[in-house]
Amino acid sequence: MSDLSKKRVISVAITGSWPTREDNPNLSITPQEIAEDVYASWKAGAAIAHIHVRNDDGSPSTDFKKYKETIDLIRAKKDCDICINITSSGSVDFGDEERIYPLQQLLPELASYDAGTLNWQHRTVFYNPPQFLEKLGHALQESNIKPEIEIFDAGMVYNAIHYIKTGVLKAPCHFQIVLGAAGGMTNTIENLVHLKNILPEGSTWGACGIGKGHMPIMLATIAMGGHLRVGMEDNVMYHKGVLAESNAQFVARAKRLLEEAGFDAATPDEARQIYGLTRKVF
């Protein structure tokens, strides 16, 4: 039996909704590209793959066929046991059923749960009203999918605590702190410490910093005992002025940093134990 206290989970956020190939030509767009990217990231040390899909023109999508093709391609790699985490957002413009339907049909182990509404990028509204959050929370419980509660500001933590008290969310919960999104809390160490300190007792948590906050937040998260998220959804640059070659490159660096700090990257099955996930067999 491995010592899980020495393990840290690396999640890879492959594509997201916002980066484009103008930002980085190595961004994965098609189901085939995303699946190959996930496979390479798994080989590099990722235990969880966070999945968005895109339309053929690169725009955000909730097309069920795109999700199914992508997930089927990942699951077809027989030696790859990576945990699947499908977004429940996709874009700010999608309706409730569009956002929930792929989750209920494809049954990932995790799904994102953005615990509040945000003035996204100072340009539009990332709309997560109470009615949707209640509907999503109950749908995830019915499908035995663990919510990854995404936190962009402190109010979202308190929203999640309310939904735990009312039974919409089931403790112990897993939180993903995302810092540096325009409209949310900035990617400072002080903000990370504050958010971590107000999480419900017994929760698991990870963090990431968008853009230039990527490295400082990752290093602080390692020091504070959290889990890691890396990938082109959050950051397309490997170093200042140097484009990332792949998501696997980010994963490999995170794994090296964990090892330098005396930890190991968790395997997918170890991540399932740490987060309390139910492995899906198809």
C-alpha positions as CSV (number, residue, x, y, z in Angstrom):
1,M,0.0,0.0,0.0
2,S,1.5,3.3,-1.0
3,D,1.7,6.3,1.4
4,L,-0.9,8.6,0.0
5,S,0.4,11.4,2.2
6,K,3.4,11.6,-0.1
7,K,1.3,11.7,-3.3
8,R,0.0,14.8,-5.1
9,V,-2.5,14.7,-7.9
10,I,-1.6,16.4,-11.2
11,S,-4.6,17.4,-13.3
12,V,-4.1,18.5,-16.9
13,A,-6.5,21.0,-18.4
14,I,-6.0,20.3,-22.1
15,T,-7.9,22.9,-24.1
16,G,-10.4,25.1,-22.2
17,S,-12.7,27.5,-24.0
18,W,-10.7,30.6,-24.4
19,P,-7.1,30.0,-25.8
20,T,-6.8,29.8,-29.6
21,R,-4.2,28.6,-32.0
22,E,-3.3,32.3,-32.5
23,D,-2.2,32.2,-28.9
24,N,-0.3,28.9,-29.3
25,P,-0.4,26.8,-32.5
26,N,0.2,23.7,-30.4
27,L,-3.3,23.9,-28.8
28,S,-5.4,20.8,-29.3
29,I,-8.8,21.3,-31.0
30,T,-10.1,18.1,-32.6
31,P,-11.2,15.0,-30.6
32,Q,-8.2,13.1,-32.0
33,E,-5.8,15.9,-31.0
34,I,-7.3,16.2,-27.5
35,A,-7.2,12.4,-27.0
36,E,-3.6,12.1,-28.0
37,D,-2.7,15.1,-25.8
38,V,-4.4,13.4,-22.8
39,Y,-2.5,10.1,-23.5
40,A,0.8,11.9,-23.7
41,S,0.0,13.8,-20.5
42,W,-0.9,10.6,-18.7
43,K,2.4,9.1,-19.7
44,A,4.1,12.2,-18.4
45,G,2.4,11.8,-15.0
46,A,-1.1,13.3,-15.1
47,A,-3.8,11.4,-13.1
48,I,-6.8,13.5,-14.2
49,A,-7.7,15.0,-17.6
50,H,-10.0,18.0,-17.6
51,I,-11.9,18.0,-20.9
52,H,-13.5,20.8,-23.0
53,V,-14.3,20.3,-26.7
54,R,-14.3,22.7,-29.6
55,N,-16.2,23.1,-32.8
56,D,-14.3,22.6,-36.1
57,D,-13.6,26.3,-36.3
58,G,-12.1,26.3,-32.8
59,S,-15.0,27.9,-31.0
60,P,-16.3,26.5,-27.6
61,S,-18.7,23.6,-28.0
62,T,-21.1,21.5,-26.0
63,D,-21.7,19.2,-29.0
64,F,-22.4,15.8,-27.4
65,K,-20.9,14.0,-30.5
66,K,-17.6,15.9,-29.9
67,Y,-17.6,14.9,-26.3
68,K,-18.4,11.3,-27.0
69,E,-15.8,10.9,-29.7
70,T,-13.2,12.5,-27.5
71,I,-13.9,10.4,-24.4
72,D,-14.3,7.2,-26.5
73,L,-10.9,7.8,-28.1
74,I,-9.3,8.3,-24.6
75,R,-11.0,5.2,-23.2
76,A,-10.0,3.2,-26.2
77,K,-6.3,3.4,-25.1
78,K,-6.5,0.2,-23.1
79,D,-3.4,0.9,-21.0
80,C,-4.5,4.5,-20.1
81,D,-6.4,4.6,-16.8
82,I,-6.5,8.4,-16.5
83,C,-9.5,9.8,-14.6
84,I,-11.9,11.8,-16.8
85,N,-13.2,15.2,-15.7
86,I,-15.6,16.9,-18.1
87,T,-16.5,20.6,-17.8
88,S,-20.0,21.6,-17.0
89,S,-19.4,25.1,-18.5
90,G,-17.9,24.9,-22.0
91,S,-18.8,28.5,-22.6
92,V,-20.7,31.4,-21.0
93,D,-23.5,31.1,-23.5
94,F,-24.8,27.6,-23.1
95,G,-28.0,26.5,-21.5
96,D,-28.5,24.3,-18.5
97,E,-29.4,21.1,-20.3
98,E,-26.6,21.6,-22.9
99,R,-24.1,21.8,-19.9
100,I,-25.5,18.8,-18.0
101,Y,-26.4,16.3,-20.7
102,P,-22.9,15.2,-21.7
103,L,-22.1,14.4,-18.0
104,Q,-25.1,12.2,-17.5
105,Q,-24.5,10.3,-20.7
106,L,-20.7,9.9,-20.6
107,L,-20.3,9.4,-16.8
108,P,-16.9,10.9,-16.0
109,E,-15.5,10.4,-12.6
110,L,-15.4,14.2,-12.1
111,A,-17.2,17.2,-13.5
112,S,-16.5,20.9,-12.9
113,Y,-18.9,22.8,-10.7
114,D,-18.4,26.5,-10.9
115,A,-19.8,27.7,-7.6
116,G,-21.1,31.2,-8.6
117,T,-21.5,33.8,-11.3
118,L,-18.6,35.8,-12.5
119,N,-18.1,38.9,-14.7
120,W,-15.8,36.9,-17.0
121,Q,-12.8,38.6,-18.5
122,H,-14.6,42.0,-17.9
123,R,-16.5,41.3,-21.1
124,T,-19.4,38.9,-20.4
125,V,-21.1,37.0,-17.7
126,F,-20.2,33.5,-16.7
127,Y,-23.7,32.6,-15.6
128,N,-24.1,30.1,-12.8
129,P,-27.4,31.0,-11.0
130,P,-28.7,29.2,-8.0
131,Q,-31.3,27.3,-10.0
132,F,-28.6,25.8,-12.3
133,L,-26.2,25.0,-9.4
134,E,-28.9,23.2,-7.6
135,K,-29.9,21.2,-10.7
136,L,-26.3,20.4,-11.5
137,G,-25.5,19.3,-7.9
138,H,-28.4,16.9,-7.8
139,A,-27.7,15.6,-11.3
140,L,-24.0,14.8,-10.4
141,Q,-25.1,13.0,-7.2
142,E,-27.7,10.9,-9.2
143,S,-24.9,10.0,-11.7
144,N,-22.3,9.3,-9.0
145,I,-20.0,11.9,-10.5
146,K,-17.9,13.9,-8.0
147,P,-18.1,17.7,-8.4
148,E,-14.8,19.5,-8.8
149,I,-15.9,22.8,-7.2
150,E,-14.1,25.6,-9.1
151,I,-13.4,28.6,-7.0
152,F,-12.6,32.0,-8.6
153,D,-13.3,34.2,-5.6
154,A,-14.1,33.8,-1.9
155,G,-17.9,34.1,-2.3
156,M,-17.9,30.9,-4.3
157,V,-16.5,29.0,-1.3
158,Y,-19.4,30.3,0.8
159,N,-21.9,29.3,-1.9
160,A,-20.4,25.8,-1.8
161,I,-20.7,25.7,2.0
162,H,-24.4,26.7,1.6
163,Y,-25.0,23.9,-0.9
164,I,-23.3,21.4,1.3
165,K,-25.6,22.4,4.2
166,T,-28.7,22.0,1.9
167,G,-27.7,18.7,0.4
168,V,-27.0,19.9,-3.1
169,L,-23.3,19.0,-2.6
170,K,-22.1,16.0,-0.6
171,A,-19.1,16.3,1.7
172,P,-16.3,15.6,1.7
173,C,-15.8,17.9,-1.3
174,H,-13.0,18.6,-3.7
175,F,-12.2,22.2,-4.6
176,Q,-10.2,23.6,-7.5
177,I,-8.9,27.1,-6.8
178,V,-8.4,29.1,-10.0
179,L,-6.6,32.4,-9.6
180,G,-5.9,35.1,-12.1
181,A,-9.1,35.1,-14.2
182,A,-10.1,38.6,-15.1
183,G,-13.2,39.2,-13.0
184,G,-12.0,36.8,-10.2
185,M,-9.4,37.0,-7.5
186,T,-5.9,37.8,-8.7
187,N,-3.2,35.2,-8.6
188,T,-1.3,36.2,-5.4
189,I,0.0,33.9,-2.7
190,E,-2.0,35.9,-0.2
191,N,-5.3,35.1,-2.0
192,L,-4.3,31.4,-2.3
193,V,-3.7,31.2,1.5
194,H,-7.0,32.9,2.3
195,L,-9.1,30.7,0.0
196,K,-7.4,27.5,1.3
197,N,-8.0,28.6,4.9
198,I,-11.8,29.0,4.4
199,L,-12.4,25.7,2.7
200,P,-14.6,23.3,4.7
201,E,-12.6,20.9,7.0
202,G,-11.9,17.6,5.4
203,S,-11.9,18.8,1.8
204,T,-9.3,18.0,-0.8
205,W,-8.1,20.9,-2.9
206,G,-5.9,21.9,-5.8
207,A,-4.9,25.2,-7.3
208,C,-3.7,26.9,-10.4
209,G,-2.7,30.3,-11.5
210,I,-3.7,31.6,-15.0
211,G,-0.9,33.1,-17.2
212,K,2.0,34.6,-15.4
213,G,0.7,33.3,-12.1
214,H,1.2,29.7,-13.2
215,M,4.6,29.0,-11.5
216,P,4.2,31.0,-8.3
217,I,0.8,29.4,-7.5
218,M,2.1,26.0,-8.4
219,L,5.1,26.3,-6.1
220,A,3.0,27.7,-3.3
221,T,0.4,24.9,-3.7
222,I,3.1,22.3,-3.4
223,A,4.4,24.0,-0.2
224,M,0.8,24.2,1.2
225,G,0.0,20.6,0.6
226,G,-2.4,21.0,-2.3
227,H,-2.8,19.2,-5.6
228,L,-1.8,20.7,-9.0
229,R,-3.5,21.7,-12.2
230,V,-1.5,22.6,-15.3
231,G,-2.3,22.9,-19.0
232,M,-3.0,25.2,-21.9
233,E,-6.5,26.0,-20.7
234,D,-4.8,28.2,-18.1
235,N,-1.4,29.1,-19.7
236,V,0.0,28.8,-23.2
237,M,3.6,29.9,-22.3
238,Y,6.2,27.6,-20.8
239,H,8.5,30.4,-19.9
240,K,8.2,34.1,-20.5
241,G,8.3,34.6,-24.3
242,V,8.5,30.8,-24.9
243,L,5.4,29.0,-26.1
244,A,4.6,25.6,-24.6
245,E,5.2,22.7,-26.9
246,S,2.5,20.5,-25.4
247,N,0.4,19.8,-22.3
248,A,2.7,16.9,-21.5
249,Q,5.6,19.4,-21.1
250,F,3.7,21.2,-18.3
251,V,2.9,17.9,-16.6
252,A,6.5,16.7,-16.8
253,R,7.6,19.9,-15.1
254,A,5.0,19.6,-12.4
255,K,6.1,16.0,-11.7
256,R,9.8,17.1,-11.4
257,L,8.9,19.9,-9.0
258,L,6.9,17.5,-6.8
259,E,9.8,15.1,-6.7
260,E,12.3,17.9,-5.8
261,A,10.0,18.7,-2.9
262,G,9.9,15.1,-1.7
263,F,6.6,14.0,-3.2
264,D,5.4,11.8,-6.0
265,A,2.8,12.3,-8.7
266,A,-0.2,10.2,-7.8
267,T,-1.3,7.5,-10.3
268,P,-4.9,7.6,-11.5
269,D,-5.9,4.9,-9.0
270,E,-4.2,6.8,-6.2
271,A,-6.0,10.0,-7.2
272,R,-9.3,8.0,-7.0
273,Q,-8.4,7.1,-3.4
274,I,-7.4,10.6,-2.5
275,Y,-10.5,12.3,-4.0
276,G,-12.9,9.5,-3.2
277,L,-13.8,8.8,-6.8
278,T,-15.7,5.8,-8.2
279,R,-13.8,4.3,-11.1
280,K,-16.1,3.8,-14.1
281,V,-15.8,0.6,-16.0
282,F,-17.1,0.5,-19.6
